[in-house]
Amino acid sequence: MKRLLFFIALLSVLISCKKTSYVAKFDKLPQERAGEQIALVLNSLTSAKDGWIASLPTAEGGGYGFYVSFDKEQNVIMYGDMTDKSAAEAGKSYFRVKQDMGTDLIFDTYNYISMLNDPDDGVLGGESKIGFSSDIEFIYDRSTADSIIFIGKKFRQPFKLVKATAAQRAIYEAGGYKTAIDKFKNFFIDNQNPYIELGAGAEARKIGITPNTTNNLEIGKRIDFTGPAADGKISSASEKFNFTLDGLSILNNGLVFQGITFVKLDWKDATTLAMYDAAGKEYIVKNSIVPLIPLSQLWGTKYSGMLSEFKTIYPGTSASGAVILNYFHNNLQPNPLNPYSFNYGRINFVWSVVNKRLTINAHTSQSNGANTWVTASVYSYTTDDKGVYKFTLLSPPSEGYAGKIILKLHDFILANHITFDYHIDNGVVYGKMTSVEDPSTVMTFMLQ
């Protein structure tokens, strides 16, 4: 009996010790700890008296930059690099910080960040119903003395904020963000074949750099590097960017090209742009009189093809070229050639360089592009040393809804010798297709 009483007493002591340890480790209730975390994040956001400079890549589109200022009444003032208006005019909305999956920052009224999530593809050019696959709710991740980082709740993209200075805030408030963006764009309008040099002396290699400053879902707000490696082989790489007051910042920890991580493009002085790598090394941006690499040499490496988007005639297309393309676009509605009603359609050129084949896919849709029917035409080709193409039919437009309305383009491909070149308009690089027999027939496309 004494032994039993001893074990009961010992068990009581152990239980008492375990309970004391548990209380010591968790000395606050969960709601208390959540409240402290909310207060920490809220105080960090609102105590930055000159606001924050922020960046946000999107899951499906490019990257975007912002100036954001929070106050204790839950007001937000914001500038963004999506449009001329968003860069020059302050947008105002509200925000909340609350506890959910973590400590969440929520923009609960429409603002410039909401534009990236807008389901209306007419707002900024995102995909119908999902926009650019971007968030308006962000989970707190970590912070330092001068920065705070959130992660998008659904699409997991980093929303990074760095404290702005009083001078930077003054520039944003005076419309200086748009001025900085315009200056950057104009540089690439004036310098249409920009490049940097890797290596030195006789070993220097010219690497073309192409920032696409549009909001195009597939290629916009990205910067491309293309050029020869040490062995002469052409390589290409691309990464998302956002505009800054000084140039652009490459997102997702930079762009890795031929073993070097490039992180930003800034003004060295009033007229000179320079690329900088992660180690701080400077590469002056120069301009070539002629394109560094002919477009025909980039099929299958930098570019997989070209795109004529729904009812879009791109700059540089001639009147006779527009007739050919509009024979497809304008006949998507019921007519003698096509008895059906389509609310979306596009033309895709897809290159298979290994097999020397070109496939033209004519897409039609009755769901705004969410699902498409495809009418395919397949051609083999030869090309001479001047980059002139001659196409031979392998498979005519397959039986499909676009079989008749794609015929003008199909006939053009077979009847002409064709060259491919660049067309640059307002800093955007397009692919240009021209007839050798009739140089007045020109069609331009978005490069993919």
C-alpha positions in Angstrom: 0.0 0.0 0.0 2.8 2.4 0.8 4.4 1.6 -2.6 1.1 2.4 -4.3 0.8 5.7 -2.5 4.4 6.5 -3.5 3.7 6.0 -7.2 0.5 8.1 -7.0 2.5 11.0 -5.3 5.2 10.7 -7.9 2.7 10.8 -10.8 1.1 13.9 -9.3 4.5 15.7 -9.2 5.2 14.8 -12.9 1.9 16.0 -14.0 2.4 19.2 -12.1 5.8 19.8 -13.6 4.6 19.1 -17.1 1.7 21.5 -16.7 4.0 24.2 -15.4 6.4 23.8 -18.3 3.5 24.0 -20.9 2.3 27.2 -19.4 5.8 28.7 -19.3 6.3 27.9 -23.0 3.0 29.2 -24.1 2.5 32.1 -21.7 0.1 34.0 -24.0 -3.2 32.9 -25.6 -3.2 32.5 -29.4 -5.4 35.5 -29.8 -2.9 37.6 -27.8 0.0 36.5 -30.0 -2.1 37.2 -33.2 -3.0 40.6 -31.9 0.7 41.4 -31.3 1.6 40.3 -34.8 -1.2 42.4 -36.4 0.0 45.4 -34.4 3.6 44.8 -35.5 2.7 44.7 -39.2 0.3 47.6 -39.0 2.8 49.7 -37.2 5.5 48.9 -39.6 3.4 49.9 -42.6 2.0 53.1 -41.2 5.2 54.3 -39.4 7.1 54.7 -42.7 6.3 58.5 -43.0 7.6 58.7 -46.6 5.9 55.5 -47.8 7.2 52.5 -49.6 8.6 51.5 -53.0 7.2 48.1 -53.9 7.5 45.4 -56.6 5.2 42.6 -57.5 5.6 39.9 -60.2 2.4 38.3 -61.5 2.0 34.6 -61.9 1.1 34.7 -65.6 2.1 38.2 -66.8 5.1 40.4 -66.2 6.3 42.5 -63.2 5.0 45.7 -61.7 6.2 48.5 -59.5 4.4 50.7 -57.0 4.7 53.6 -54.6 2.5 52.9 -51.6 1.7 55.0 -48.5 -0.4 53.7 -45.6 -1.9 55.7 -42.7 -3.5 54.8 -39.4 -7.0 55.4 -40.7 -6.5 52.5 -43.1 -6.1 54.7 -46.2 -3.7 53.8 -49.0 -2.2 56.2 -51.6 -0.7 54.5 -54.5 1.1 54.9 -57.9 1.8 52.0 -60.3 3.6 51.5 -63.5 0.7 49.8 -65.4 -0.5 52.8 -67.4 0.3 56.5 -67.9 -2.5 57.4 -65.5 -1.5 55.0 -62.8 2.1 56.3 -62.9 1.1 60.0 -62.8 -2.1 60.1 -60.7 -2.4 59.0 -57.1 -4.9 56.2 -56.6 -6.7 56.0 -53.2 -8.2 53.0 -51.5 -8.4 51.2 -48.1 -6.5 48.4 -46.6 -6.8 46.0 -43.6 -4.4 43.9 -41.6 -6.1 40.8 -40.0 -5.3 37.3 -38.8 -6.2 34.4 -41.1 -3.7 31.9 -42.5 -1.1 34.2 -41.1 -1.1 38.0 -40.7 -2.7 39.2 -43.9 -2.5 42.5 -45.7 -5.7 43.0 -47.7 -6.6 45.7 -50.2 -10.3 45.6 -49.8 -11.3 48.4 -52.2 -10.3 48.7 -55.9 -6.9 50.2 -56.6 -4.0 49.8 -59.0 -3.0 46.5 -57.6 -6.5 45.3 -58.2 -6.1 46.0 -61.9 -3.7 43.0 -62.1 -6.5 40.8 -60.7 -9.3 42.3 -62.8 -11.3 39.6 -64.6 -12.2 42.0 -67.4 -9.5 41.5 -70.1 -10.2 45.0 -71.4 -8.9 46.7 -68.3 -5.2 45.9 -68.8 -5.0 43.0 -71.2 -5.0 40.1 -68.8 -6.7 36.9 -69.4 -10.5 36.9 -69.2 -11.8 36.0 -65.7 -8.3 35.7 -64.0 -6.4 38.8 -65.1 -2.7 38.3 -64.7 -3.2 35.8 -61.9 -2.2 38.2 -59.2 -3.4 38.8 -55.6 -5.0 41.5 -53.5 -4.5 39.6 -50.3 -0.9 39.0 -49.0 0.5 37.0 -46.1 3.2 38.6 -44.0 6.5 36.8 -44.4 9.4 38.8 -42.9 10.8 42.3 -42.4 14.0 44.2 -41.8 14.7 47.7 -40.6 13.9 49.2 -44.0 11.8 46.5 -45.8 8.8 44.3 -45.4 7.9 41.3 -47.5 4.5 39.6 -48.1 3.6 36.6 -50.2 0.5 36.5 -52.3 -2.2 34.4 -50.7 -3.3 32.5 -53.8 -0.6 32.9 -56.5 2.4 33.0 -54.1 4.2 35.9 -55.7 6.4 38.1 -53.4 5.2 41.6 -52.7 8.3 43.5 -51.6 8.3 46.9 -50.0 11.3 49.1 -49.3 11.1 52.4 -47.4 11.1 55.4 -49.6 13.1 58.6 -48.9 11.5 62.0 -48.6 13.1 62.9 -52.0 11.6 59.8 -53.7 8.2 60.5 -52.3 8.3 64.0 -53.6 9.1 62.7 -57.1 6.2 60.3 -57.1 3.8 63.0 -55.8 4.9 65.4 -58.6 4.2 62.8 -61.3 7.9 61.9 -61.7 7.2 58.2 -62.0 5.6 58.7 -65.5 8.4 61.1 -66.5 11.0 58.4 -65.5 9.2 55.7 -67.4 8.8 57.9 -70.5 12.5 58.7 -70.5 13.4 55.0 -70.3 11.0 54.1 -73.2 12.3 56.9 -75.3 15.9 55.7 -75.0 14.8 52.4 -76.6 12.9 54.1 -79.3 16.0 56.1 -80.2 18.3 53.1 -79.8 16.6 50.3 -81.5 19.4 47.7 -81.4 20.7 48.0 -77.8 23.3 45.7 -76.5 25.9 45.2 -73.7 29.3 43.6 -74.1 30.4 40.5 -72.2 34.1 39.7 -72.2 36.8 42.2 -73.2 38.9 43.0 -76.2 38.8 40.6 -79.1 36.8 38.2 -77.0 34.0 40.8 -76.4 30.5 39.5 -77.4 27.6 41.7 -78.1 24.5 40.7 -76.2 21.2 42.2 -77.3 18.9 43.4 -74.6 15.2 44.0 -75.2 12.8 45.3 -72.6 9.2 44.8 -73.5 7.4 47.7 -71.9 3.8 46.6 -72.8 1.3 44.8 -70.5 1.0 41.9 -72.9 0.2 38.8 -70.9 2.7 36.5 -72.5 5.7 38.8 -73.2 5.1 42.2 -71.6 7.1 43.7 -68.7 9.9 41.3 -69.3 13.5 41.9 -70.4 15.2 39.5 -72.9 18.9 38.9 -73.3 20.1 37.2 -76.6 23.6 36.7 -77.9 26.5 34.3 -78.6 28.2 32.4 -75.9 32.0 31.9 -75.9 31.5 28.9 -78.3 29.5 31.0 -80.7 26.1 29.3 -80.0 23.2 31.7 -79.6 21.4 31.6 -76.2 18.5 33.6 -74.8 17.0 34.3 -71.4 14.1 36.4 -70.1 12.9 37.7 -66.8 10.2 40.0 -65.4 10.9 43.5 -64.4 9.3 46.6 -62.9 10.0 50.3 -63.6 11.8 52.4 -60.9 12.6 56.1 -60.7 16.1 55.2 -62.0 15.4 52.6 -64.7 14.2 49.1 -64.1 14.6 46.4 -61.5 14.8 42.7 -62.6 12.6 40.6 -60.4 12.8 37.1 -59.0 16.4 37.6 -57.8 17.6 38.7 -61.2 18.2 37.3 -64.7 20.9 34.7 -65.1 22.6 34.8 -68.5 25.7 32.9 -69.4 26.5 32.5 -65.7 26.0 36.2 -64.7 23.1 37.4 -62.6 21.9 40.8 -63.8 19.7 42.8 -61.4 18.9 46.2 -62.7 19.2 48.8 -65.5 19.9 52.3 -64.2 20.9 55.7 -65.6 24.6 56.2 -65.1 24.2 59.8 -66.0 21.6 61.9 -67.8 22.0 60.1 -71.2 23.8 56.8 -70.4 22.1 53.6 -69.3 24.0 50.9 -67.7 23.2 47.3 -66.7 24.4 46.1 -63.3 25.0 42.5 -62.1 24.6 41.2 -58.6 28.2 42.0 -57.8 27.8 45.6 -58.8 29.7 45.4 -62.1 28.6 47.9 -64.7 27.8 47.2 -68.4 27.2 50.3 -70.5 24.2 50.0 -72.9 25.3 50.7 -76.5 23.4 50.7 -79.8 24.1 48.9 -83.1 23.1 50.5 -86.4 21.8 47.2 -87.6 20.1 44.3 -85.7 22.7 42.1 -84.0 21.0 38.8 -85.0 18.6 38.4 -87.9 15.2 37.4 -86.8 15.3 34.3 -89.0 18.2 32.9 -86.9 16.1 33.2 -83.7 13.3 30.9 -84.6 13.3 28.0 -82.2 15.7 29.7 -79.8 14.5 33.1 -78.6 11.2 32.9 -80.4 8.9 30.0 -81.0 6.6 31.8 -83.3 4.4 34.8 -83.9 0.9 35.8 -83.0 -1.9 37.8 -84.6 -4.2 38.5 -81.6 -8.0 38.9 -81.9 -8.9 41.7 -84.2 -5.6 43.4 -83.7 -3.6 44.9 -86.6 -0.1 45.8 -85.3 2.0 48.8 -86.3 3.9 48.4 -89.5 1.2 46.3 -91.2 0.5 47.7 -94.7 -3.0 48.2 -96.1 -2.7 45.0 -98.3 -1.3 43.1 -95.3 -4.3 44.2 -93.2 -6.7 42.9 -95.8 -5.2 39.4 -95.5 -5.3 39.4 -91.7 -8.8 40.9 -91.5 -10.1 38.3 -93.8 -9.7 36.0 -90.8 -10.5 38.5 -88.0 -13.6 40.1 -89.6 -15.1 36.9 -90.7 -15.4 35.4 -87.2 -19.0 36.6 -87.2 -21.7 34.8 -89.2 -21.4 35.3 -93.0 -21.4 33.2 -96.2 -17.9 31.9 -95.4 -18.7 31.1 -91.8 -22.2 30.3 -90.4 -21.0 30.5 -86.8 -20.6 33.3 -84.3 -17.2 33.5 -82.5 -16.3 36.0 -79.9 -12.6 35.3 -80.1 -10.0 34.2 -82.6 -6.2 34.4 -83.2 -3.6 33.2 -85.6 -0.4 31.5 -84.3 2.8 30.8 -86.4 4.7 27.9 -84.8 8.2 27.0 -86.0 9.9 23.6 -86.0 13.4 24.5 -87.1 14.7 20.9 -86.7 12.1 19.6 -89.2 12.0 22.8 -91.3 8.3 23.2 -90.8 5.9 26.0 -90.2 2.5 25.4 -88.7 -0.2 28.1 -88.8 -2.9 27.5 -86.2 -6.1 29.5 -86.7 -8.0 29.5 -83.3 -11.7 30.2 -82.9 -13.7 30.3 -79.7 -17.2 30.9 -78.4 -15.9 31.3 -74.8 -13.8 34.4 -75.1 -10.7 32.3 -75.7 -11.0 30.1 -72.6 -11.3 27.1 -75.0 -10.5 27.2 -78.8 -11.0 25.0 -81.8 -7.9 24.9 -84.0 -7.6 24.8 -87.8 -4.0 23.9 -88.7 -2.0 24.3 -91.9 1.5 22.8 -92.2 4.3 23.8 -94.6 7.8 22.8 -95.2 10.3 25.5 -96.2 13.7 26.2 -97.7 15.7 29.4 -97.1 18.7 30.9 -98.8 21.7 32.7 -97.5 19.9 36.0 -97.6 17.1 34.7 -95.3 14.4 34.4 -98.1 11.9 31.6 -97.4 9.9 29.5 -99.8 7.1 27.4 -98.4 5.6 24.2 -99.8 2.3 22.7 -98.6 2.4 19.6 -96.5 -1.1 19.8 -95.0 -3.9 22.2 -96.1 -6.1 24.0 -93.5 -7.6 21.1 -91.6 -11.3 20.7 -91.7 -12.4 23.1 -89.0 -14.4 26.3 -88.3 -11.6 28.5 -89.7 -10.8 26.6 -92.8 -12.3 29.1 -95.2 -11.5 32.4 -93.4 -7.8 31.6 -93.1 -7.4 31.0 -96.9 -6.1 34.4 -97.8 -3.2 34.0 -95.5 -2.7 30.4 -96.7 -2.6 31.5 -100.3 -0.1 34.3 -99.5 2.2 31.8 -97.9 2.3 29.6 -100.9 2.4 32.2 -103.6 5.3 34.4 -102.3 8.9 34.2 -101.4 9.0 35.7 -97.9 11.4 37.5 -95.6 11.1 38.0 -91.8 12.5 41.0 -90.0 12.0 43.2 -87.0 9.6 46.1 -86.8 10.1 48.4 -83.8 7.3 50.8 -82.8 7.3 52.8 -79.6 9.9 50.5 -78.0 8.0 47.3 -78.8 9.7 44.8 -81.1 7.4 43.0 -83.6 8.0 40.3 -86.2 7.5 41.5 -89.8 6.7 39.3 -92.7 7.2 40.8 -96.2 6.5 39.5 -99.7 9.6 39.6 -102.0 7.4 39.7 -105.1 5.3 42.5 -103.7 7.2 44.4 -101.0 4.1 46.6 -100.3 2.5 43.6 -98.7 3.7 43.6 -95.1 2.2 42.0 -92.0 3.5 42.4 -88.4 2.9 40.1 -85.5 3.6 39.9 -81.8 6.7 37.7 -81.3 6.4 34.7 -79.0 
